[in-house]
Amino acid sequence: MTEIGEALQLGFAALQRGDARAASDYCRQAMSLDPRRPEAHFLVGLVALEMNDLKTAVSAFGSVTKLEPKHAAAWAQLARIFLRLGQPARAEAAAAEAAKAGVSDAAVEDLLGVVASLLGDQRLAKDWYARALAHAPDRPAYGVNLATALMFLGENDEAARVVGEVLARHGDIAQADWLLSSLQKADDAARAETLLQKANAARDAQSKAFYAYAAGKEFEDCGAWARAFDAFAAGAQAKRAVVDYDEAAEEAFFQALHETFDAGWASESRLGHDDPSPIFVVGQPRTGTTLVERIITAHSDVESAGELQQFALSVRRLTGAVGERHSAQAVRAARDVDCAALGREYLRASKPMRSGAPRFVDKLPGNYLNIPLILAALPNARIVHLRRAPMDACFASYKQLFAEAYFHSYDQVEMARHFVRYARLMNHWREVFPGRFLDIDYEAVAADVEPNARVLIEFLGLPWQDACLEFHRQDASVATASAVQVREKAHTRSIGRWRRYESQLAPMRAVIEASGLRVG
């Protein structure tokens, strides 16, 4: 073996065992021996990723693609990094280059599946994950990813089959057990007890959270309410221990929203972009946003674009904001943004997620934070805000294991305080922008869909279609925590669910009551 070949081999081995420092040393050695060796630059990129140095990683993987334009793995890594940097157009272009280069490596196929999923194309994600699993059936993560994509697409039976094969082949895979619990309704608490035992025995917090939340869901299916809460609480505690939630920074962020986007700001004349195509469905997670989105997109003139990050990302592009997205500094930087340019940039950035319908739904719940800028940038867009009784809304989030978001939801008191901040902000928006968005109550829609659907469709300026009452028959993908439930007709089973846990939720309730909000 050549000297550079040995350095690269040792570098990749060091990185695989988690020794980034040693890998970095071998990187320098390899680069000094042959600075035009693509694999040397690729190793530099992987080491930079391990150290969370995205700038160096982009430079290194970019060098690989210059030296070897058909290096699919480097293009795939660039695609994922561009998404982390909030640059979806560049991510899409890099992923296309990877596909064009020809992919036969399972790890690259899986990574391209992740990129496709994050870009909102669940069918393409499914195809990449299926290829990865076919090439490496011994990798359980590929099976879990495929099953997740299948679930988002509503192919729940096939998703359960894939997860079952993963568990049969590999035994204890925490995420697979959690996914299986989401896909089927339990009728025997024995499996839930086993899952909780696995949670208690798990050595890492993420596995503990997966097992505990799975147990909680299955205990709930069986009506074992006390055991369900014990499991949810264990899962939340495990997850809270490893997430970085800065409540003081969130408080400052909300305060900046109140102070920056006030009546004075609203009275100033601004020229927006007049395109009427966007429909924003906003609110807290687990409050019926997906249900309402499905009602709207059952209309022949409307399509779903998914939960898009594009509006906030467009604000950042135009303001040059850096650092934490949800910061007081970012809010103040957005005060005087060019609203017409913002509207155009949002529509440009959203275009890849559309397929030609006259109107589209952006169902990112957190866009309630952007209501002033949406109204200014896209004055002909429509905003629909979902409301849900506070305790039901807070508990629904508390008992849900989310992907890397909603870090406030893993502690009862933090969850409730966040909800209070949200409710006060929405009251502020109603005062400053009266009549500019539609409030819809989840409880009302769940109890009687048709009259509420008619009000909704009329607000959107669309002619009524009876298909809006058959929303549960749609085939479109749903990449949210509601992916399984939304295939059902509307129901009221979850209304008042928190009262099953009234005594255990006393800390949450105390915060809600102290704020003056009704508990529900």
LINVENVEN-V383278 format. One record per run of one state. SS is the DSSP state (@ for helix, = for strand, . for the rest). FROM is the first residue (numbers start at 0). LEN is the number of residues. Records with the same first field share a line. If there is no record, write none. Layout:
SS=FROM-LEN + FROM-LEN
This chain:
.=0-2 + 16-3 + 33-4 + 50-3 + 67-4 + 84-3 + 101-4 + 118-3 + 135-4 + 152-3 + 170-3 + 183-5 + 201-3 + 221-3 + 240-6 + 260-2 + 267-10 + 282-6 + 297-4 + 304-5 + 319-8 + 333-5 + 353-5 + 362-2 + 377-4 + 387-2 + 398-8 + 410-1 + 432-5 + 447-1 + 459-6 + 469-1 + 473-11 + 487-9 + 501-4 + 515-5
@=2-14 + 19-14 + 37-13 + 53-14 + 71-13 + 87-14 + 105-13 + 121-14 + 139-13 + 155-15 + 173-10 + 188-13 + 204-17 + 224-16 + 246-14 + 262-5 + 288-9 + 309-10 + 327-6 + 338-15 + 364-13 + 389-9 + 406-4 + 411-21 + 441-6 + 448-11 + 465-4 + 470-3 + 484-3 + 496-5 + 505-10
==277-5 + 301-3 + 358-4 + 381-6 + 437-4
